[in-house]
Each structure stands twice: as structure tokens, then as C-alpha cells.
Amino acid sequence: MSSDAATIPALGLGWKKYLFMAIGITLFVIVYYSPPWPAAIDPEGKAFALSPEGKGALAVFLLAATWWVFEVVPIGVTSLAIGVLQVLFFIRPAKDAFKDYMDPSVLFIFGSIVVGLVFTKTGLTRRIAYKMLGIVGERTSMIYLGCFVLTAALTHIMAHTAVAATIYPLLVAIYAMYGEGDKPTKFGKGLFIGMAYIAGAGSIVTLLGAARGAVALGFYNEVAGKTVGFFELSYYMAPIGWLMTFLLWGFFMVVMKPEKRTIPGLREKAKRLSKEMGHISKNEVTAAVIVGTAILVLGISAVMKSTVPEFTPPHKTAVLLTSTILFFVTGLLDINDLEEIPWNIILLFAGAMSIGFCLWQTGAAEWMAVNWLTMFKESTGFVFVMSIAFFVMMMTNFIMNVAAIAISLPVALVIAPYLGVSGEVILFASLVVAGMPFLLLVGAAPNAIAYDSKQFTTGEFFLWGIPASIILMVVTAFAVKVLWPLMGMPITTGG
């Protein structure tokens, strides 16, 4: 993987780049220097004022979103601008604005990428790729499906960030056999964007797929006083996660239909290359043992935490970084391998964490949530639940999905009883959409990891994310209205 992944292939270096750069700056200036905005009022009459710092956070948010979507500068540079603007315009002090760049979540992404790097270097990636191609065959539609099913399945037992970092080099090895070199193709776009989307879809099924599930359940227990168990979550989420997996496969077969229906001779070539690799090497075994142990520790910790509330698990970042250290201790990686880390992608998420915490700490995110949700306080219960889902889906593209849930749930749970809506359906609908940010790279680590393939631009990712997000909302509506009631979930307070 290369650290210079962000270019401006779609816009070039001409006037369009400067136009969108100016648009971002103009939005910042208009919002930052505008007169004070009115406070948001919740259904109980509580006022949520938007402070000057909160308005400044929204200004930075709009500039960053514009620059990210249109790639006016490398995406990592836009992330640096987020911290700089917070400090220069006194939105947050430097200690707060920049410490988020080394948040544990950012270091977890770093550790996940290193896992992918060591899998590639040891040859494990190619070995898995050849075995998989020998099974799925030469039809590109089945290659899509095989990659997507494998991605979704892995997110049931390990964090979707780690899965994306592990699957990414596998997809690179598979794409190399497509016969088009590094040239962007529909097959390449579908393969990598699809992996990012599917990683999100699969990650909602268990608490092992992402931190958002465990944190949201704990938060819900604190706010509503109700407990949702490990297996209860999987019971309601599995049908949705797998339905989205197969719907997205169909989606990419339509909008990113591969140029080639088959890759003639692929199966035989994959078998031959697999045979040429010989027996599994010592380095491959060492890498697999280290990563497998880390996954096992994380999995057991997550299950124990959900079943034994008093248990304090080791932090997931510390566990994953232990594997990173062991890669160097055992000699699997050396100092030169650090140059292969895509720092542009890591900076992207560092900036995303900073703007997320900025919106949270200044009260801007809460102000937006109250304004949005109170618009639907007179609506039907179904419309209200869908309005929450839509808000969380949009916000999770810009800020931490846990934060998006945390700012919306308190307001939603206040309004819900008046509309006869149960807290469970609000929680689960929010968790579904929070796992699948299809619009921006900063929405989830797998999005940014896929971007390093150079198969698509941020603008393309955004545009294809619109119909994918519509599909997600339709599936969520189906779950709320039809599926979950049939499965026994209480949808109304009397249900």
C-alpha cells in the first residue's frame, strides 16, 4: 500500500480544484462569522444553545466535508486542517484538538493495517487468494460473491477494521489476475467499494464486529435501564446484515458489472500458483498464530463483557498493538516496512476523530440532533423511528458512529413514549444504519482502506453511496415494519 494514495484524478489540477476549495472556505466563513443561531428546544422545553464554539465546529465540519468529497488536497492534509482551524479560530485548545489524532481508535486502525501488511509480506494473503479462486471459479460474479461472503463472515468474529485490512491485500492479489494491471475498472471499483460496504453490513451481526455495538448497548442500559444480551443482538441483526450483504452484491452486479464475465483459465492458474508456493512457511504460521491469538482474546473479552458485566476486558487497541510489536520482535517486519504504512489514510481518521469530538464537546452535534428529532415529535411512530435512523446514518458518515447514537438516543427516548414507540426498536434501527456509512471515507475505516486501491475517487464513492444508502433505509424500514415484529421485537410500548 502506498502513502500517496490521495490525488485528484477526477478534478485534475485546474479550476475545479480551486472552485471547490473556495466553496469550502466560503462555507466556513459564512457559518463562523454569522450572527448567533437560535437554541434548539426539546419536547420537555429544555433549551440547547449553540455556542460560538459550536458554530465554529459546524463551520470546520462543512469545510472538511467539501474538501474530502472533492479531494481538493490529499485527504490526510484536509484532516490536518481540521485541527489547525480549531486552534487558530479558538474553537478548542490545541491540547484537545490535536490529542484526538492519537486517539485509541486511530491506533487501532494503524494496528489493523499492519496486520494486512504482515499477511501480504509473509505470503498468507496470496495463499488464501489462490485457494479461494480455486473454489469460486472464473465467473466474476462469483468472485464478487465469494469476496463479499468471506468479508461478512469474518466480521462476525473480528473487528471490521481488522477484516478490511486483512481482506484488502487479498483483493489486490485477486485483482492482479483480472489482467488490467492497476488500471481502474468497474470490476475493481465494485470489488473494493463492495468490500468496504460489506464489512459494515457484516459488522452489525455480532458485538465482535465493531465497538459501536457494545458501547451502544451499555449506553442504552444506562439511559433506559434495559439490558440487551450478546445473542439477542445477533438474533435481530443477523437477518439484516446478511440481507444487506446479498442486496449489495446484486447492487454492484448492476452498477459495477464487471467488463469481463469470466476470467478464462483463472481457476487452473490459481491452483498452479498455489502449488508453486509449496508448504506453508514458518513465517506464515507465526503471523497466523499472532493474529489468531489477538482475535481470540478480543472475541472472548467481548463475550465475557456482555455476559459478565463486572468483567473488565483489556482494551482492544492494546491487544491489537501487542500483535504489531510481536511482528517486529519475531522479525516478520522490519523498519523498512513502516514506509509501506498508508499514513494518508491514518491521518484521515485522525482528523475524523478530531472533528467528531469537536462537534460532540462543543454541543453542536446535540444541537443538530434536538433540532432534527423535534421536527418529528408529532409524526407517527414509524416515521419517527425512520427519522432517527436517517439522522444516525447521515451523522455516522461524519463523526464516530457511537457518538451519533449517543447524541440521538437521549432525545429519541424522551419523545418515544409520547408516540408509543419502544426503546428497543430505536436502538436496533440506529445500530443498523450506524454500521453502514456509505457516503464518505471518514465514515468507517474499511472505506478508507478500500480507497488506497486507487480504483475510485472520493467523489465516486459518495455518488454510489447515495443509492446504497437508499437501499439501507428501505431495508431498515422493512425490518421495523415487518421483520422485527414477526421475530418478536416490541415495536410499541404496548407490544
NORTA-V898618 format. One record per residue. N is the residue number from 1. RES is the residue in one letter. PSI is psi as a letter, one per 30 degrees, with the letter a starting at -180 (999 if undefined). D_FIRST is the distance of its C-alpha to the first C-alpha in Angstrom with 1 decimal. Layout:
n->N res->RES psi->PSI d_first->D_FIRST
n->N res->RES psi->PSI d_first->D_FIRST
//
This chain:
n->1 res->M psi->k d_first->0.0
n->2 res->S psi->k d_first->3.8
n->3 res->S psi->f d_first->6.8
n->4 res->D psi->h d_first->9.0
n->5 res->A psi->e d_first->8.3
n->6 res->A psi->j d_first->12.0
n->7 res->T psi->a d_first->14.5
n->8 res->I psi->i d_first->17.9
n->9 res->P psi->e d_first->17.9
n->10 res->A psi->e d_first->20.7
n->11 res->L psi->f d_first->22.9
n->12 res->G psi->a d_first->22.4
n->13 res->L psi->g d_first->23.9
n->14 res->G psi->a d_first->27.4
n->15 res->W psi->f d_first->29.9
n->16 res->K psi->e d_first->28.0
n->17 res->K psi->e d_first->25.5
n->18 res->Y psi->f d_first->28.4
n->19 res->L psi->e d_first->30.4
n->20 res->F psi->f d_first->28.0
n->21 res->M psi->e d_first->27.4
n->22 res->A psi->e d_first->31.2
n->23 res->I psi->e d_first->31.5
n->24 res->G psi->e d_first->29.4
n->25 res->I psi->e d_first->31.4
n->26 res->T psi->e d_first->34.6
n->27 res->L psi->e d_first->34.0
n->28 res->F psi->e d_first->33.4
n->29 res->V psi->e d_first->36.6
n->30 res->I psi->e d_first->38.7
n->31 res->V psi->e d_first->37.8
n->32 res->Y psi->e d_first->37.9
n->33 res->Y psi->g d_first->41.2
n->34 res->S psi->l d_first->42.9
n->35 res->P psi->l d_first->46.0
n->36 res->P psi->k d_first->45.6
n->37 res->W psi->l d_first->44.7
n->38 res->P psi->l d_first->47.0
n->39 res->A psi->l d_first->46.4
n->40 res->A psi->k d_first->45.3
n->41 res->I psi->k d_first->48.1
n->42 res->D psi->l d_first->47.5
n->43 res->P psi->f d_first->50.1
n->44 res->E psi->g d_first->51.9
n->45 res->G psi->g d_first->52.4
n->46 res->K psi->k d_first->50.0
n->47 res->A psi->k d_first->48.6
n->48 res->F psi->j d_first->45.0
n->49 res->A psi->k d_first->45.0
n->50 res->L psi->j d_first->42.1
n->51 res->S psi->l d_first->42.0
n->52 res->P psi->e d_first->41.0
n->53 res->E psi->e d_first->37.9
n->54 res->G psi->e d_first->37.1
n->55 res->K psi->e d_first->37.7
n->56 res->G psi->e d_first->35.4
n->57 res->A psi->e d_first->32.7
n->58 res->L psi->e d_first->33.1
n->59 res->A psi->e d_first->32.9
n->60 res->V psi->e d_first->29.6
n->61 res->F psi->e d_first->28.4
n->62 res->L psi->e d_first->29.5
n->63 res->L psi->e d_first->27.9
n->64 res->A psi->e d_first->24.5
n->65 res->A psi->e d_first->24.7
n->66 res->T psi->e d_first->25.7
n->67 res->W psi->e d_first->23.0
n->68 res->W psi->e d_first->20.2
n->69 res->V psi->e d_first->21.6
n->70 res->F psi->g d_first->22.1
n->71 res->E psi->h d_first->19.2
n->72 res->V psi->f d_first->21.7
n->73 res->V psi->l d_first->19.4
n->74 res->P psi->k d_first->15.8
n->75 res->I psi->e d_first->15.8
n->76 res->G psi->e d_first->15.2
n->77 res->V psi->e d_first->18.2
n->78 res->T psi->e d_first->20.3
n->79 res->S psi->e d_first->19.7
n->80 res->L psi->e d_first->21.1
n->81 res->A psi->e d_first->24.0
n->82 res->I psi->e d_first->24.9
n->83 res->G psi->e d_first->25.8
n->84 res->V psi->e d_first->27.5
n->85 res->L psi->e d_first->29.6
n->86 res->Q psi->e d_first->30.8
n->87 res->V psi->e d_first->32.0
n->88 res->L psi->e d_first->33.5
n->89 res->F psi->g d_first->35.4
n->90 res->F psi->h d_first->36.6
n->91 res->I psi->e d_first->35.0
n->92 res->R psi->k d_first->33.8
n->93 res->P psi->l d_first->34.2
n->94 res->A psi->e d_first->31.2
n->95 res->K psi->e d_first->31.3
n->96 res->D psi->e d_first->30.7
n->97 res->A psi->e d_first->28.4
n->98 res->F psi->f d_first->25.9
n->99 res->K psi->f d_first->26.2
n->100 res->D psi->f d_first->24.5
n->101 res->Y psi->f d_first->21.2
n->102 res->M psi->h d_first->21.3
n->103 res->D psi->k d_first->22.7
n->104 res->P psi->e d_first->22.3
n->105 res->S psi->e d_first->20.4
n->106 res->V psi->e d_first->17.7
n->107 res->L psi->f d_first->17.6
n->108 res->F psi->e d_first->17.6
n->109 res->I psi->e d_first->14.4
n->110 res->F psi->e d_first->12.9
n->111 res->G psi->e d_first->14.4
n->112 res->S psi->e d_first->13.2
n->113 res->I psi->e d_first->9.5
n->114 res->V psi->e d_first->10.6
n->115 res->V psi->e d_first->12.5
n->116 res->G psi->e d_first->9.7
n->117 res->L psi->e d_first->8.1
n->118 res->V psi->e d_first->11.7
n->119 res->F psi->e d_first->12.5
n->120 res->T psi->e d_first->10.1
n->121 res->K psi->e d_first->11.4
n->122 res->T psi->f d_first->14.9
n->123 res->G psi->f d_first->15.0
n->124 res->L psi->e d_first->16.1
n->125 res->T psi->e d_first->13.7
n->126 res->R psi->e d_first->15.1
n->127 res->R psi->e d_first->18.5
n->128 res->I psi->e d_first->18.5
n->129 res->A psi->e d_first->17.3
n->130 res->Y psi->e d_first->20.1
n->131 res->K psi->e d_first->22.6
n->132 res->M psi->e d_first->21.9
n->133 res->L psi->e d_first->22.2
n->134 res->G psi->f d_first->25.3
n->135 res->I psi->e d_first->26.8
n->136 res->V psi->f d_first->25.9
n->137 res->G psi->a d_first->26.7
n->138 res->E psi->f d_first->26.2
n->139 res->R psi->k d_first->26.9
n->140 res->T psi->f d_first->24.0
n->141 res->S psi->e d_first->25.8
n->142 res->M psi->f d_first->25.8
n->143 res->I psi->e d_first->22.1
n->144 res->Y psi->e d_first->21.6
n->145 res->L psi->e d_first->24.2
n->146 res->G psi->e d_first->22.9
n->147 res->C psi->e d_first->19.4
n->148 res->F psi->e d_first->21.0
n->149 res->V psi->e d_first->23.7
n->150 res->L psi->e d_first->21.4
n->151 res->T psi->e d_first->19.3
n->152 res->A psi->e d_first->22.6
n->153 res->A psi->e d_first->24.3
n->154 res->L psi->e d_first->21.7
n->155 res->T psi->f d_first->22.0
n->156 res->H psi->f d_first->25.6
n->157 res->I psi->f d_first->25.0
n->158 res->M psi->l d_first->21.9
n->159 res->A psi->k d_first->20.4
n->160 res->H psi->f d_first->18.6
n->161 res->T psi->e d_first->15.7
n->162 res->A psi->e d_first->15.3
n->163 res->V psi->e d_first->15.9
n->164 res->A psi->e d_first->13.2
n->165 res->A psi->e d_first->10.6
n->166 res->T psi->e d_first->12.3
n->167 res->I psi->e d_first->12.9
n->168 res->Y psi->e d_first->9.6
n->169 res->P psi->f d_first->8.5
n->170 res->L psi->e d_first->12.3
n->171 res->L psi->e d_first->12.3
n->172 res->V psi->e d_first->9.7
n->173 res->A psi->e d_first->12.2
n->174 res->I psi->e d_first->15.1
n->175 res->Y psi->e d_first->14.2
n->176 res->A psi->f d_first->14.0
n->177 res->M psi->g d_first->17.6
n->178 res->Y psi->f d_first->18.7
n->179 res->G psi->g d_first->19.4
n->180 res->E psi->g d_first->18.1
n->181 res->G psi->b d_first->15.1
n->182 res->D psi->g d_first->12.4
n->183 res->K psi->k d_first->15.4
n->184 res->P psi->k d_first->15.7
n->185 res->T psi->l d_first->18.5
n->186 res->K psi->e d_first->20.5
n->187 res->F psi->e d_first->19.3
n->188 res->G psi->e d_first->15.6
n->189 res->K psi->e d_first->16.6
n->190 res->G psi->e d_first->18.8
n->191 res->L psi->e d_first->16.4
n->192 res->F psi->e d_first->13.7
n->193 res->I psi->e d_first->16.3
n->194 res->G psi->e d_first->18.6
n->195 res->M psi->e d_first->16.4
n->196 res->A psi->e d_first->16.2
n->197 res->Y psi->e d_first->20.0
n->198 res->I psi->e d_first->20.9
n->199 res->A psi->e d_first->19.3
n->200 res->G psi->e d_first->21.6
n->201 res->A psi->e d_first->24.5
n->202 res->G psi->f d_first->24.4
n->203 res->S psi->f d_first->24.0
n->204 res->I psi->f d_first->27.4
n->205 res->V psi->e d_first->29.2
n->206 res->T psi->l d_first->29.4
n->207 res->L psi->f d_first->29.2
n->208 res->L psi->f d_first->26.3
n->209 res->G psi->f d_first->23.9
n->210 res->A psi->l d_first->23.7
n->211 res->A psi->f d_first->25.7
n->212 res->R psi->e d_first->27.4
n->213 res->G psi->e d_first->29.8
n->214 res->A psi->e d_first->31.3
n->215 res->V psi->e d_first->31.6
n->216 res->A psi->e d_first->33.2
n->217 res->L psi->e d_first->35.6
n->218 res->G psi->e d_first->36.6
n->219 res->F psi->e d_first->37.1
n->220 res->Y psi->e d_first->39.2
n->221 res->N psi->e d_first->41.3
n->222 res->E psi->e d_first->42.0
n->223 res->V psi->e d_first->42.9
n->224 res->A psi->f d_first->44.7
n->225 res->G psi->g d_first->45.8
n->226 res->K psi->k d_first->44.5
n->227 res->T psi->k d_first->42.2
n->228 res->V psi->k d_first->39.7
n->229 res->G psi->l d_first->38.8
n->230 res->F psi->e d_first->35.7
n->231 res->F psi->f d_first->37.1
n->232 res->E psi->e d_first->38.8
n->233 res->L psi->e d_first->35.5
n->234 res->S psi->e d_first->34.0
n->235 res->Y psi->e d_first->37.3
n->236 res->Y psi->f d_first->37.0
n->237 res->M psi->f d_first->33.3
n->238 res->A psi->e d_first->32.6
n->239 res->P psi->e d_first->34.3
n->240 res->I psi->e d_first->32.5
n->241 res->G psi->e d_first->29.0
n->242 res->W psi->e d_first->29.6
n->243 res->L psi->e d_first->31.5
n->244 res->M psi->e d_first->28.6
n->245 res->T psi->e d_first->26.3
n->246 res->F psi->e d_first->28.6
n->247 res->L psi->e d_first->29.5
n->248 res->L psi->e d_first->25.8
n->249 res->W psi->e d_first->25.5
n->250 res->G psi->e d_first->28.6
n->251 res->F psi->e d_first->27.4
n->252 res->F psi->f d_first->24.3
n->253 res->M psi->f d_first->26.5
n->254 res->V psi->e d_first->28.6
n->255 res->V psi->f d_first->26.5
n->256 res->M psi->h d_first->23.4
n->257 res->K psi->k d_first->25.5
n->258 res->P psi->k d_first->23.6
n->259 res->E psi->e d_first->25.0
n->260 res->K psi->k d_first->25.7
n->261 res->R psi->e d_first->27.9
n->262 res->T psi->l d_first->27.1
n->263 res->I psi->j d_first->24.9
n->264 res->P psi->k d_first->27.8
n->265 res->G psi->g d_first->27.6
n->266 res->L psi->e d_first->24.4
n->267 res->R psi->e d_first->26.1
n->268 res->E psi->e d_first->27.7
n->269 res->K psi->e d_first->24.5
n->270 res->A psi->e d_first->22.6
n->271 res->K psi->e d_first->25.6
n->272 res->R psi->e d_first->25.9
n->273 res->L psi->e d_first->22.3
n->274 res->S psi->e d_first->22.8
n->275 res->K psi->e d_first->26.0
n->276 res->E psi->f d_first->24.6
n->277 res->M psi->f d_first->22.3
n->278 res->G psi->a d_first->25.6
n->279 res->H psi->l d_first->26.3
n->280 res->I psi->k d_first->23.8
n->281 res->S psi->l d_first->23.0
n->282 res->K psi->e d_first->23.9
n->283 res->N psi->e d_first->20.3
n->284 res->E psi->e d_first->19.5
n->285 res->V psi->e d_first->22.7
n->286 res->T psi->e d_first->22.0
n->287 res->A psi->e d_first->18.6
n->288 res->A psi->e d_first->20.4
n->289 res->V psi->e d_first->23.3
n->290 res->I psi->e d_first->21.6
n->291 res->V psi->e d_first->19.6
n->292 res->G psi->e d_first->22.7
n->293 res->T psi->e d_first->25.0
n->294 res->A psi->e d_first->23.0
n->295 res->I psi->e d_first->23.1
n->296 res->L psi->e d_first->26.8
n->297 res->V psi->e d_first->27.7
n->298 res->L psi->e d_first->26.1
n->299 res->G psi->e d_first->27.9
n->300 res->I psi->e d_first->31.2
n->301 res->S psi->e d_first->31.1
n->302 res->A psi->e d_first->30.6
n->303 res->V psi->e d_first->33.4
n->304 res->M psi->e d_first->35.7
n->305 res->K psi->e d_first->35.2
n->306 res->S psi->f d_first->36.2
n->307 res->T psi->f d_first->39.2
n->308 res->V psi->j d_first->40.3
n->309 res->P psi->f d_first->40.1
n->310 res->E psi->f d_first->41.2
n->311 res->F psi->k d_first->38.2
n->312 res->T psi->j d_first->35.7
n->313 res->P psi->l d_first->32.2
n->314 res->P psi->k d_first->29.7
n->315 res->H psi->k d_first->27.1
n->316 res->K psi->e d_first->24.0
n->317 res->T psi->e d_first->21.8
n->318 res->A psi->e d_first->23.8
n->319 res->V psi->e d_first->23.5
n->320 res->L psi->e d_first->19.8
n->321 res->L psi->f d_first->19.4
n->322 res->T psi->e d_first->21.9
n->323 res->S psi->e d_first->19.6
n->324 res->T psi->e d_first->17.0
n->325 res->I psi->e d_first->19.9
n->326 res->L psi->e d_first->21.0
n->327 res->F psi->e d_first->17.7
n->328 res->F psi->e d_first->18.5
n->329 res->V psi->e d_first->22.2
n->330 res->T psi->f d_first->22.1
n->331 res->G psi->g d_first->19.9
n->332 res->L psi->e d_first->17.1
n->333 res->L psi->l d_first->14.8
n->334 res->D psi->a d_first->15.8
n->335 res->I psi->e d_first->15.6
n->336 res->N psi->f d_first->13.2
n->337 res->D psi->f d_first->10.5
n->338 res->L psi->f d_first->10.8
n->339 res->E psi->f d_first->9.4
n->340 res->E psi->f d_first->5.8
n->341 res->I psi->k d_first->6.7
n->342 res->P psi->i d_first->6.2
n->343 res->W psi->f d_first->9.9
n->344 res->N psi->e d_first->10.7
n->345 res->I psi->e d_first->10.4
n->346 res->I psi->e d_first->12.4
n->347 res->L psi->e d_first->14.8
n->348 res->L psi->e d_first->15.3
n->349 res->F psi->f d_first->16.6
n->350 res->A psi->e d_first->18.5
n->351 res->G psi->e d_first->20.4
n->352 res->A psi->e d_first->21.0
n->353 res->M psi->e d_first->22.6
n->354 res->S psi->e d_first->24.7
n->355 res->I psi->e d_first->26.1
n->356 res->G psi->e d_first->26.7
n->357 res->F psi->e d_first->28.7
n->358 res->C psi->e d_first->30.4
n->359 res->L psi->e d_first->31.7
n->360 res->W psi->e d_first->32.8
n->361 res->Q psi->f d_first->34.5
n->362 res->T psi->f d_first->36.3
n->363 res->G psi->f d_first->37.7
n->364 res->A psi->e d_first->36.2
n->365 res->A psi->e d_first->34.5
n->366 res->E psi->e d_first->37.7
n->367 res->W psi->e d_first->39.7
n->368 res->M psi->e d_first->37.6
n->369 res->A psi->e d_first->38.0
n->370 res->V psi->e d_first->41.8
n->371 res->N psi->e d_first->42.3
n->372 res->W psi->e d_first->40.4
n->373 res->L psi->e d_first->41.9
n->374 res->T psi->f d_first->45.5
n->375 res->M psi->f d_first->45.5
n->376 res->F psi->g d_first->45.7
n->377 res->K psi->f d_first->48.2
n->378 res->E psi->g d_first->50.9
n->379 res->S psi->l d_first->48.9
n->380 res->T psi->l d_first->49.1
n->381 res->G psi->e d_first->47.2
n->382 res->F psi->e d_first->44.8
n->383 res->V psi->e d_first->44.0
n->384 res->F psi->e d_first->43.5
n->385 res->V psi->e d_first->41.0
n->386 res->M psi->e d_first->39.0
n->387 res->S psi->e d_first->39.1
n->388 res->I psi->e d_first->37.6
n->389 res->A psi->e d_first->34.9
n->390 res->F psi->e d_first->34.2
n->391 res->F psi->e d_first->34.1
n->392 res->V psi->e d_first->31.7
n->393 res->M psi->e d_first->29.4
n->394 res->M psi->e d_first->29.3
n->395 res->M psi->e d_first->29.0
n->396 res->T psi->f d_first->26.2
n->397 res->N psi->f d_first->24.0
n->398 res->F psi->e d_first->24.6
n->399 res->I psi->l d_first->25.5
n->400 res->M psi->k d_first->25.1
n->401 res->N psi->e d_first->26.5
n->402 res->V psi->e d_first->28.8
n->403 res->A psi->e d_first->30.2
n->404 res->A psi->e d_first->30.7
n->405 res->I psi->e d_first->32.8
n->406 res->A psi->e d_first->34.5
n->407 res->I psi->f d_first->35.8
n->408 res->S psi->e d_first->37.1
n->409 res->L psi->e d_first->38.6
n->410 res->P psi->e d_first->41.4
n->411 res->V psi->e d_first->42.6
n->412 res->A psi->e d_first->42.3
n->413 res->L psi->f d_first->44.2
n->414 res->V psi->e d_first->47.0
n->415 res->I psi->e d_first->47.4
n->416 res->A psi->e d_first->47.0
n->417 res->P psi->e d_first->50.4
n->418 res->Y psi->f d_first->52.2
n->419 res->L psi->g d_first->50.6
n->420 res->G psi->g d_first->51.1
n->421 res->V psi->k d_first->47.4
n->422 res->S psi->l d_first->46.2
n->423 res->G psi->e d_first->43.5
n->424 res->E psi->e d_first->41.7
n->425 res->V psi->e d_first->40.9
n->426 res->I psi->e d_first->39.5
n->427 res->L psi->e d_first->37.3
n->428 res->F psi->e d_first->35.9
n->429 res->A psi->e d_first->35.5
n->430 res->S psi->e d_first->33.5
n->431 res->L psi->e d_first->31.3
n->432 res->V psi->e d_first->30.6
n->433 res->V psi->f d_first->29.4
n->434 res->A psi->f d_first->27.7
n->435 res->G psi->f d_first->25.2
n->436 res->M psi->i d_first->24.2
n->437 res->P psi->j d_first->23.2
n->438 res->F psi->g d_first->22.3
n->439 res->L psi->e d_first->22.7
n->440 res->L psi->l d_first->20.3
n->441 res->L psi->e d_first->16.7
n->442 res->V psi->f d_first->18.4
n->443 res->G psi->e d_first->20.5
n->444 res->A psi->k d_first->18.3
n->445 res->A psi->e d_first->14.9
n->446 res->P psi->e d_first->14.1
n->447 res->N psi->e d_first->14.7
n->448 res->A psi->e d_first->12.1
n->449 res->I psi->e d_first->9.4
n->450 res->A psi->e d_first->10.5
n->451 res->Y psi->f d_first->10.5
n->452 res->D psi->f d_first->6.8
n->453 res->S psi->f d_first->7.8
n->454 res->K psi->g d_first->10.0
n->455 res->Q psi->f d_first->12.8
n->456 res->F psi->l d_first->15.0
n->457 res->T psi->l d_first->16.2
n->458 res->T psi->e d_first->17.5
n->459 res->G psi->e d_first->20.9
n->460 res->E psi->e d_first->20.5
n->461 res->F psi->e d_first->19.2
n->462 res->F psi->e d_first->22.3
n->463 res->L psi->e d_first->24.7
n->464 res->W psi->f d_first->23.8
n->465 res->G psi->f d_first->23.9
n->466 res->I psi->e d_first->27.6
n->467 res->P psi->e d_first->29.0
n->468 res->A psi->e d_first->26.8
n->469 res->S psi->e d_first->28.3
n->470 res->I psi->e d_first->31.7
n->471 res->I psi->e d_first->31.3
n->472 res->L psi->e d_first->30.4
n->473 res->M psi->e d_first->33.5
n->474 res->V psi->e d_first->35.7
n->475 res->V psi->e d_first->34.6
n->476 res->T psi->e d_first->35.2
n->477 res->A psi->e d_first->38.6
n->478 res->F psi->e d_first->39.4
n->479 res->A psi->e d_first->38.6
n->480 res->V psi->e d_first->40.8
n->481 res->K psi->e d_first->43.6
n->482 res->V psi->e d_first->43.8
n->483 res->L psi->e d_first->41.5
n->484 res->W psi->e d_first->41.7
n->485 res->P psi->e d_first->45.5
n->486 res->L psi->f d_first->45.9
n->487 res->M psi->f d_first->43.9
n->488 res->G psi->g d_first->46.2
n->489 res->M psi->k d_first->44.3
n->490 res->P psi->k d_first->46.8
n->491 res->I psi->e d_first->46.1
n->492 res->T psi->l d_first->49.2
n->493 res->T psi->f d_first->50.9
n->494 res->G psi->f d_first->53.7
n->495 res->G psi->999 d_first->51.3
//
